[in-house]
Amino acid sequence: MLTKKEILIVEDNAINRMILSELLSSEYKVLEAENGQEALQVLEKHRDEVSLILLDITMPVMDGYTFLSIAKKDPSLASIPVIVATQSDSEADEVAALSHGATDFVGKPYKPQIILHRVASIIHLRETAAMINQFQYDQLTGIYSKEYFYQRVREFLRQNPGKRCDIICSDIENFKLINDVFGVAAGDQLLCGIAELYRKMTGHHGIYGRLNADQFVCLLMHDGDYTDEMFIGASEQVNALSNARSVVMKWGIYSVEDRNVSVEQMCDRALLAARSIKGQYGKYFAYYDDKLRDELLRQQGIIDSMEKALGEEQFLIYLQPKYRIRDDGLAGAEALIRWKHPDWGFQSPAEFIPLFEKNGFITKLDQYVWDKTCSYMWEWDDKGYPPVPISVNVSRADIYNEDIADILMQTVQKYGLSPSRLHLEITESAYTENPNQIIETVGYLRDLGFIIEMDDFGSGYSSLNMLNQMPIDILKLDMKFIQSETAKPMNQGVLQFIMELARWMHLGVVAEGVETREQLERLIETGCDYVQGYFYAKPMPEREFEELLKVQPAGEEAWNREKEEFENRYQSQVLLVADEDSGYRGRVQRAFSKYYQVVEAVDTGSALGYISIYKDRMGAVLLSNALPGGDSYCVLKAVKEEKGVWDLPVIVTGPPDIQYEQQALELGAADYADKPHSEESLWRRVLHAVKLASFQKRERDLQEEAYRDHMTGVLNRRGWEMAVRALEREDAPFAFYLFDLDNLKQINDTLGHIEGDRLIQEFSRVLRTRTRRTDILARYGGDEFMVIMKLMKSEKDILKKGEEICHAFSNIYFSDQLTVTASVGIAVWNAEDSAEEAIKRTDMALYRAKTNGKGGCYLWRE
């Protein structure tokens, strides 16, 4: 049976608890607590099951604010959304609740439809965020991510202290060359094939995951010595993959003897072993040994030299220019660190920066870069050059320094600079470690006037869900992300979506690592603002960058133009206020004109006209339920029925009336705002509605990308599983169909895999033409397809539909040499047991169908 989600009601008033429990119990399993202390005790037992908390503020023993403060500090509770109940006329309570970490609020007395809509919406959003931002699995290969692999290995070693284990890492030689020559898609296919090899090699006897781009890792029980033949065999399996091109893999082994060494270090040492034999023909694997310890001594030498190097100014600032795409004008630069050692020469930042991040020296080095960069800008200003901004890196360690704001302000003031001249680059991954502290610190820096850039955006996915909370001005897209996305067809990547999201959030976008004209042209197509990369200029010494400044427009002209363009970003979307009251329309104009182009409609006809005119730019609608010109709700209905704007957030305004509210929400309104209301309250409602609509669109886009089989366009296995979990009981009985293409292997062997792929595509076309729009279609495996049809009450109709699809497929002319058939097993599911049981019955039915010959159709009956 479909499991009910659990909701915890925390309310000291027994009558209110009873009302809420009766309201929600038909859809949810309800838990109750009389105060915050009791709620924490309930959560101790049910924290993994609770989907949402409804919380009263004023309670004995422990009030709602105290409960929120405690819950939000506990990582296992912080992700549970909390709806706070406030007095309907108390905006102060609402603001206080949101500031303490509440997700949303509802007013008292409770309004059933509002509560049901809010609860359902927020639970859905939370589940979607959890789904999209699962860190356990690598998005490309489906095996464990680096972080989750580390976690699993730590758990295993802790639970098995006496067992001998080995960490084995693999690295591909010249993987970048494979991507460059054969394309990113071929490289991705190769990585997926290697991941599958790890699955087969490790099975249930170990733990495996993907560390980085082409680096994989596993933990295995020690079982004798390793031989060349083992790894030669593994390499042969890799090169047997259809997309492999003479792939050379090297393997490194770290024998786990010292359990005090961190898992991260164990993997680093295994990778160090693999890298040590790169380029050596006939060497397939290596152990971490004394030779590799010498590498650690080299690292120690770097660490021992760092203080002296800083004092002697061996560290140099190089600047890589940034350019505006629209006119190729110089828009600023990024300050990069270089180390010229008197004996060793230039040292690679890739070698010393990670060491400095680990030992904390990075904070001193960053401050040195900030100071030098500001001194350069002061010199350029003194010479009358255009006052371009410079971006500097801010490390995680800097953010945790409680004096960072004072240090940065003292630095810019020392040279008489505005904080906006110094752009602060903070990596995307930094926001995921301690988001509340990061957001608070970075928000304060932004309030001081510094421009905040999120660096390496696209190197992870967790930040996408947090983006609306982050105090940032500019997204800086990761170099590898740019190279990957620009290699994909326009309709297959997420680059366009990110550009649109940035525009909606009024963020500038910088693409780094742009190396080719093709990459630049794609970025122009998507509307990117700035570029940085070797296609325009390499990092250069300060004097060379100064030469570039000399030929830029003089004075404030260039930078003022940039500021004006940035501010105009707020005018890119339209807010329609459709209201009979001219005073109300005027107040909305004053409140929102800085952020939107506000247009006013005085009746339903003009409202519909504006929506038609601005449908590509419309951001939100404020709709009065008393709008002249007919039923004002006809505007809402028209929006929800129009393909181009159906997801446009509409906030209905009107007098306090539960029937009006219920009608608006049932017709698809994002919210209902009682009149009169303050500008602050309206602003919060609009912001909430627009964010909700944006994240729902993001959900659809990401689900489409993640859950779609690219060959056929139907759902893939992951999409199928999500669709099954989303089935509603009222759509029962369901007919489950499992189709098997009888001839696929024969066609692959006889005519080749291209023809086999065409057969698969032909069958998916037959499915589309013979099923309803509401039916669920999925490619379940290589030659298997699943179909779920809803509300199928007649066994005769169910069987007839299966036979119809099989017959239609068999009538396709495919080859003179072969006829094509499909067999199907069918089972009926009334949602009384698990869907997995229904799938088992379908599988057994398919077996029966195939025993009767190819092209058979069998309905399972108990």
N, C-alpha and C positions, 0 to 999 in steps of 0.2 A: 504494500500500500504506500501511497505518497505520504512521506513524513511531514508532519506539521512543524513549522518553524516556531521557536520559543521566544516569548516576550516576557520581560520582567517588569511588573508594575510596582513602583515604589511610592506609596501614598499612605499617610497616616489616617486619613478619613475612610472608615470602613465602607460607607455608602458609595463614595467615589470609586473605591477599589472594586466594589461589586458592579457598578455601572460599566467601568472600563473592562472588567473581566467578561461580563455578558456580551459586550459589544465586540470583543476581539476573539472570544473563545471558539466561534464557529470557523475561523480561519487559522487561528494560531493556538499553540499550547501556552497557557498563561501561568506564570509564576508570580508570587506576590511577596511583598515585604512592607512592613509598617514604617521603617525609617532607614536611613543610610547605612547604619551599622548592620542591621539585619540583611540589607541588600548585599553588602559585601560578603556576608556569610553564605548567602544563596549562590552568589557568583563563584565562591570558592569551589562549589560542587558542580556548577553548571556553566562555567565561563566559556567552554568550547561549544556549548549548544545555544546560548542566548544570542539572538539575532538583533535585538533592539531593547532599549530600556526606556520606559515612560516614567519620568521623575518629577515628583512634587518638590518645591523648594523649601517651604516652611514645614518642618517636622521636628518632633522631639528627638532626644538622644543624639542624632546626627542629621543636620539639615542637608539640603540638596547641594549647596555650594561646597561643603566639606567633602561630601561623597564624590562630586566631580573632580575635586583637586586630587583626592587619593586615587581614584580610578584612572585618571589620565596619566598619572606617574607610573602606573603598572603596565608594562608593554602588552601583557596578555589581555588587559581590559581596555586599553586605550583605543583600540580599533572598533569597539562596539559602539554604534551610534546611540546618542541619547537625545530624546525629545523632552524638553522641560515644559511643565505646565506653569503658566504665569497668569496673573490677573489680567483680564482682557484690556484694561486701561493703563497698564503699567509698562511703558516702554523701557523704563530703567531696569525692571526685572529681566526683560528680554535681552537687553544689551549685556547685563551682568552675566546672564546664563551663557550667552554665546562666548563671552570673554573667558569664561571658565572651561570652555571646551565642549559645550552642548552643540549638537548638530542642528537642531531646529527647536521651535517652540510652538505650543498651542495655547490658546486662551481658555480661561474658565469663565462661565460654565462650559463643560465639554460639548463640542458639536460633533456628532457621530460621523458625518460624512467627511469632515475636515480631517479627523483623526485617522479614519480608515485610509484616505488618500495619502496623507503624510506618511503613515507607517509603511504602507505598501511601496511607496516611491523610495523612501530612504533605505529600506531593506534591500530593494532591488539594486539601488546604486552601490550599496556596500558589497553585495555579492559580486556585482560586476567588477568593482575595483579590485576585490580580492582575486577574482579570476584573471584579470588582465595583468595584475602586478605580482602574481606568484613568482617568487624568486627561486623556487626549488628546481625548475627545469629550464634548460637552455632553449631559447625560442627556436633556433634553427634545427637542432638535432633531436630535441625531446629528451635527452638524457640529463643527469643532474648538472646544475650550474656549479660554478666554482665554489660559491659560498655554501651551497647546500652540501656539496661533496665534503668540504672541510667539516661541516657540522656532523655529518653521518660518520665520518672517520673518527672524529673525536669521541663520539658516543661509543663506537665499536671498540676502540682501544681502551676506553675507560671500563667497559663491561667485560673485556677479555684481556686482563693484565698479563697472563702467562703465555699467550699465543704468539708465535713468531710470524711476522707479517712483512711484506715488501710493498713499497710504493713504486709503481712503474709508470713513467711518463713517456709519451711519444711526441715527436716534433717532426714536421715535414720540412725537408730542405727546399728552399726557394718557392715557398707557397705563394708569395706575392707574384712571382713570375707566372705561376699557373693561372692566377686571377687575371694578370695583364694579358697573357697570350690567348687563353681560352675563354675568358670572361668570368665575371663574378658568379653567374648562375652555375657554370661548370664547377667552380671552386666550392660553391655551397653543396652541390650534389656529392662531391667528393667527401666533404666533411660529414655529411649524413651517412655515407657509406662506411666511413671509419667508425662513426658512432655505433652503427649496427654491428661492426666487427667486434667492438668492445662488449656489446651486449652478449654476443655469442661466446666470446672468449671467457668472459667473467661469469655470466649467468647468475645463478643464485649463490655463488661461492665467494663473491667479493662485492666491492662497491666501485662504481665508475662514474666519470663525469668529464665535462669539457672545461679546461682551465682558461684558455684564451683562444684566439682565432683558430689556429691549427694545432693546438696542444691539448692532448687528452691524457687522462690519468685514471689509474685504478689501484685499489688496495686488494692484494691477494694474500691468502695464507701461504707461508713459505713451504714449498714442496720440492726440495732438492735444488740442484744447481741449474742455472739457466744456460742454454746452448744457442749457438748461432742458428741452428736448424729451426728452433722455435720461432725466432724473429724473422728468419727468411720466409718461413711459411706464412706468418702474419702479413709480411710485406707482399707476398704473392697474392694473398687474398685481396689486399687493397688494390693491387694492379689488375686484378680480374674484374674489378668494377667497370661498368660500361663507360663511365666518365673519367677513368684514371688515365693519365698520360705519363708513363715512366716515373711514377712517384717514388721518391726515395725517402724512407722514414728512418729516423734514428730513435733509439729507445734508451732511457736512463732508469737505473734501479737504485733505490735507497732502501737498505735493510733497516727496518725499524728496531733499533736496539735501545736507544736512549729515549724513553717516553717523556722526558722533560723537554725535548725539542718540539716546538709547535708543529702542527700539521702543515701550516703554511711553509715553514722552513724545510720540512721533509720534502714537500713537493718542489720547492725551489732547488733543493739539492739534487733531486732526481732529474729535474730539467737541466740543471748545470751539467750533469753527467751526459745527458743526451746531446747537448750543444757541444760538448767537448770533442765529439767525434764527427761533427758536421764536416762535410767535404772529404772525409777519409773513406776511400773505396774499400769495400770488404769488411768494414766495421759496422756492426748492426746494433750493438748495445754496449753499454758501459756502466760500471758501478760508480757510485760516489766514493772517492778514495782520497789518498793523501795529495795527489796532484790537484784535485779540485779544492782541497783545503788551501792550496796556494792562492787560489782565486780569492778566498776569504781574506788571506793575508794582504792581497792587493787592495781589497776593499778597506782593510784596516789602515793601510798606508794612506789612502785617500782621506779617511777620517782624521788621521793624525796631522795631515797637512792643511785641513780646512781653515782653522783659525788663522794660521800664518798667511794663507792665501787671501783671506778677507782683509787682514791688516795691510798687506802689500798691494792691494787692489789688483790681484791677478784675475779677479772676476770682471768681465767686460759686459756692457749692455749692448746687445744688438737689437735692432728695430725692424720688424717686418710690417710694411705698409698695408693699410686697409683702403679699399677703393669703393666708391659709390658705383653701383651697377648702371644707374640711369645715365650718368654722364662721364664715367671713368675718372671722376675727380678724386683727389687724395682726401680721405675722410679721417685719417688718424693712423695709429700703428699699435702693435703689441710689443711690449718690452720683453726680450728673451735673454736669459743668462748664458754666458759662455765663460769657460775657464781656460786661460792660457798659462799653464804651469811652466816655470823657467827651465825645468829639466825634461818633463814629459811632453811638453807641447800642449796643443788643444786637447782637452778632455771632453768626452761625450757627455752631454747633460743626461742622457739615458742611463749613464753609469753612476753619476754622482748624485743626481737629484733624488732617486729612490733611497739612497743611503742617508741623505740629509733629512728626508722626511721621517725616516725611522728613528734617527737619533736626536731629532729636535732642532738641529742646526739650521733647518730651513727657515725658521722664524727670523734669525739674524740675517740670513741671506736675502730674504724677502724685504726686510726693512732697508737693507743696503740698496736693493733695486728700486724701491719706492723713492728713496732720497735722491739717487742718481737721476732717475727719470724726471723728477720734479726740477732738479737743477738744470737739466737739458731744456725743459719747457721754459724755465725762467730765462735762459740764455736766448732761446729763439724769440721770445716775446720782446726782449731787450733789443733784438736786431730787427724787429718789425715784421717778423714772419707771421703767417696766419696761425691763430691760436688753436691748433688741432688737439684733440684729446689723445691720450695714450693709455692703453690698457696694461695693467700689471696683474700678476697672479697673486691670489690670496689663498694660502694653503689651509688645510683643516686645522693645523696647529695654531695658525694665526687667529682663526675664528674663535677658538677656545681661550684665547688670551683676553682676559677681562679689560686690558688696557688698549685694545686694538683701536677703538674709536679715537682715543686721545693721541695715540701715536700717529695715526693717519692725519688727523686734523693739525697736529703740530707740524707735520711734514709739509702739507700744502701751504699752511700759514707762513712757514719759514721762508718760502719762495714767493709769497704773495699771489698764490693761485686760487682760483675757485675750485671747490671739491669736485664740481662736474667735469673738470678737465682730467681727473684721474679716474679712469674706469677700472672697477675692481672685478676681476675674473675669478669666479668660484666654480669649481667643477660640479657637474651634475651629481656625482656620487656622494659629494659631501652633504648634500641635503637629506640623504637617506639615513645617515648615521644617528643623528640626534636632531630630528627636524624641528622640534619646538625651540631649542636653543639657537639653532642656525637661523631660523626665521626671525627670531627676536633680535639677534645680533645684527644680521644683515638688514633687517627693517630699520634699525636705528641708524646704521651707516647711510642708508638711502635717505632717511629723514634729514640727515646732516647735509645732503646734497650730492653725495657720490653716486655715480651711475653704476648700476649693478649688472654685470653680464654673467649669465649661466654658461660656463665653459663646458665643452665636450658633450653638449646636449645630443642625445641620440646614441650615446655609448651604453645607456641603460634604459629601463622602462618605468622604474618606480616613480620617477619625477613627473611623468605625464599625469598621473593621478593627483599629485600634490601641486601641480603648476598654479592652480588658482589661489593657493595660499602663499606662494612664494613672492617675496618683495623683489622683483627683478624688472629691468628695463629692456634688456637685450638678450636674445637667445643666440648663442654661438654654436653652430652645428659642428659636430665632431667630424674630423677629416675622413675617418673610415666610413662613417655614416653617409657623408656626401658621396664618396666614391662608390659605395654600394648602391645608394638610391639613384644616382644619376645613370647607373648602368642598367636599371630596370626600365621596362616600358612605363609610360606615364600613368597607366591605369592599374599598375601592380604595386607601386610603392606607396609610402605614407608621407612623402615629402610635401606634396600639395596640401594634404590635410594639415600638416604642421604649420605651413605658411598661413593657411586660413585661420588656424587657431591663434597664431601669433598676431595676426591683424585684428582679430576680434578682441584680443587682450591688450591691444595697443603696444605691442612689443616690436622693437627692431630686430632684424635677423641678419647675422653675419655667418657666412659659410667659409670655413677654413679648409685648407688643403686643396684648393682649386688648382688643378694642374693642366687641364686641357680645355680647348675651345668647346668641345661637346658638353663638358660639365658646366661651363659658363652659360651656354645656350639654354640648358635645362633650367638652371637657376633663374635666368631671365624669364623663362616661360612661367615659372611658379611664383614670380613676384618677389624674389629675394632682394634685400636692400643693399648689403655690402658683401664684398668678397676679400679673401686673403689667401695667398698661396703662390706657388712658384710660377703659375701662369702669368702673374703680374710682377712679382718681385720676391727674391729670397731675403731672408734676414740679413741686415747689413749694419756696419758700424755707424755710430751716431753722425759722423761727418758726412757719410754718403747720404744718409737720410736728410740731413740739412740741405744738401744740394737739391733734393726733391722739393723741399719747402720753398726754396728760392723762386721756383717757377710757378707756384700756386698764386691765386688771386690774393692781393694784399689786404691787410687789415682784418676787420671782423666779418667781411662779406661772406666768405665760404662757410664759416662755422655758424653764423646767424641763419644762413640758408638751411643748414642741417637742423638747427633747433626748431625753425619754423616748420620744416617737414615733419619732424617728430611730433610736434604739438598737433599738426593737422591730422595725424593718425586718429585722433579722438573723434574726428568728424566723419569717419569712413562709413558709419552705420546710421540707419534712420530709426528714430523712435516716433511712432505714431500715437498721438493722444487724441482720441475720439471722444469728445465730451461736449455736452450742451452748455456748460458753464465757462464763459470766457475768462473769468478770474482763475478758475482751476487750471485751464490750459496755460495761462500766463505763469502760474506758479511752477508748473511742470517745465515750462521753457527755462525758467531761471535755474531750476535744480539740475537739469540735464543737458543744457546747451553746450557745456564744456566738453561733454563726452559723446554726445550724439548730435546729428542733425535732427532737430525736433520739427515734425510737421503736424499741423492741427486739422482735424476734421470736425465739422459741426453737425453732420447727419450721417446716416448709414451709407448713402450713395457716395458721398465724398470719401468716406473711410474705405469703402471697397475700391474706389478709384486709386487712392494713394497706395493701397496694398498691391494693386496691379502694376502701378508705375514703378514702385520701389522694391518689388518682390526680391530682387537679387541683393539688395542692400538692407532690407528691413531687419532690424535687430530685435524689436519687441513692440507690443501694442498695449496701450492702456485704453480699455473699452468701457464706457459708461453703459450700465444696463438701462438707462433712461434716454439713450441717444435718439433724437427725432428721426423721422423718415421710415418708420416701420419697426418691426421687431429688431432690437439691437443685437439679439443673439444670432441673427442671420449673418452678421459679420463673422462671428466666431465659427459658425457652421461652415461658411464659405472658406475660411482659412483651413479648417481641418479636412476639407474635401479637395482642396487645391494641391496638386502634386508638388509644386515648387515651394510651397510655404506651409505645408501641413504641420511641420515641427516648429513653427514660429511660436514663441511663448506669448500668450495673451493673458493679461491680468484684467479681470473684470472688476469694475468699481461700482459701488452702490450702497444703499442704506443697509444697516445691520438686519439681515433677514435670512434665516436658515434655508428657506425654500429657494431664494435667489442663489445662495451659495451652492446648494446641492445641484441646481440646474446648470450653473456655470461649470462646475467641476465635472459633471457627467458629460457635458458637451466638449470637454477637453481643455478647459481653461487651466493655466498653470497655477493660478491663485485667485482669491477673491479678497479685495481690500475694502473694508468698511469705510464709509465716509461719515464724518470727516477724519482725516489722518494727517500726520505731520509729514514734512518733506523727507525727514530722516527715515521714517517708517516706510514710506513709499520707495525710497532709494534702496532700502534693504530688500524689499519684496522684488523689485525689478532685478536687482543683482542676483538674488537667489533663483529667480525664474530663468534668467538668461544663462546662468551657470548650469542649471539643471538641463536645459535644452542642449547646451554645448556638449555636456558630458554624455548625454543620451546619443547625440550624433557621433561622438567619438566612439562610444560603445558599438554602435552599428558598424562604423567603418573598420574598427579593429576586429570585430567578430567576423566580418565579411572576409577580411584578410586571413585570419587565423583558422577559420572553420570551413573554408571552401577548397574543394579539390580542383586544382588549376586545370587539369586535363579536361574535365567534364563540366565544370561549373556547378555541380551539385555539392552537398555537404561532404566533408571528409569524415574520418572516424571520430575525431574530436568534436566536430560540429554535430554529428549524429548524437553523441553522448549528451551534449548540452541540450539538444532538442528533446531528447527523451526525458531529461530531468525537468524540462519546462512543461511537460504535458499536463493538462488540466482534467480533473476527474469528470467534469461535466461533458467532455468531448468523447467519453467512452460510450460504447465499446470501440476499441481500436483494432484495425486489421494490420498485422505485421506481415510483410512479404519479404522473403529472402530469395533473390534471384542469383543464379549462377550461370555464367556464360560457358556453355558446354564445350565450345570449340576453341577457346582462346589459346591454350597451349599448342594445339595443332597448328593454328594460324601463325603463331610466333615462330614455331619451328620450321614451317613450310614457306611462309611468305615474308617473315621478318617482323620485328617488333613495331615498325612503323605501321604496318597493316593491322597488327594487334591493337595498337593504340586507336586506330580508326574504328575498329570494331567496338571498343569500349565507348568511344564518343557516339557512335551510331545508336548504341543501346540507351545511353543517357538521353539522346534526342527522342527515342521512342517513349521513354518514361515521361518526359515532359509533355509530350502531346497526348498521352493517355491518362494523365492524372490531373487533379484539381490544384488550384493555386494554394490551397490550404494544406495539401498533403506534404509530408516530409520525405525528401529524396536524398539518399546518401550513397556514396561509394564506400562500401563496408570493408573491402579488401581489394586485392589485385583484380579478380574477376567476379567479385560479388557486390551486389547492390541491395540496399535495404530501402523499403518504402513503408511509411506508416500512413494509413488512411483513417480519418476520424469519423465517428458516428456511423459506423458500418454495422447495422443491426441484422442484416439478412445474410445468412451463410451462402445462399444461392448467389447473391450479388457479389459477395467477397470472392467466391471461387470464379465467377464469371469474369471479374476484372483481372485476376491473375492469368486466366486462359487467354483473355483478349490481348494482354501485353505480350505474352509468349508467342501468340499467333502473329501479331504485327511484326515482331522481330524476325520470325522465321521467314516472313515474306520478303525480307530485304535481300536484294541481289548483292552478293559480296564477291564471289569468285566463281569461275567455271569449275575450279577444282574442289570447292568446298561449299556445303550449305551451313548456315549458322542457326543455332537453336539456343534457347535459354530454358532452364528448369527453375521452378519456383516452389518453395515451401511456405505455407501460410499458417498463422496461428492468430486466434482472437484473444484480445486482452481486455478484461473488464476493470482493470485497475484494482483488483482485489488482492493480488499478490504482487511481487516485484516485477519490474519490467525485464530484469535479467532472466526470470523464469519464462516469460513469454518468448524471449529471444532463444532460449534453449529449445522450447517447443517448436519454434520456427525452424531451427537448425535440424531437428529430428524430422520435421515434415519435409525439408529439402532432401534429406537422405532417402526418405520413402519415395519422393518424386523421381529421384535419379535411378533408383532401383527398378523403376518401371520403364526406363529408357530415356534417352535425351528428349528434352522438350516437355517433360512431364510437369504436372501441376497437382499438388496435394495439400489438402486442408487438414490440419491436425485436429482430431476430435478425441476428447478424453474417454 
